Amino acid sequence: MSPDETKPAGGAVQRFALRYWLAILLVVLAAVFIGQNRDRQQVHVLWITVESPMWLLLTAMLAVGIIVGLLLHRRRRN
């Protein structure tokens, strides 16, 4: 028997199951968020006015925040 065969396989299976359950929960929360924020809102940026559903505006701001975070991210040296 090799050392790998003596390890129980339950740990890896539980981690994947937890990850999938978390992904499903986040998708459900996103669907609820979209369902509750369907009202159209106006956003004024300089001289431009945009009217869009609130969920789309917030998603766009999340994307902008992620992009800025990626651009400003500094890697740590070990």
QUIRASUL-V659939 format. One record per pair of residues at least 24 apart in sequence whose ideal C-beta (glycine too) atoms are under 10 Angstrom apart, sorted by the first residue. I is the first residue (numbers start at 1). GAP is how many residues later the second one is. D is the distance in whole Angstrom. If there is no record, write none. Layout:
i->I gap->GAP d->D
i->I gap->GAP d->D
This chain:
i->30 gap->25 d->9
i->30 gap->29 d->9
i->33 gap->25 d->8
i->33 gap->26 d->9
i->34 gap->24 d->10
i->34 gap->25 d->9
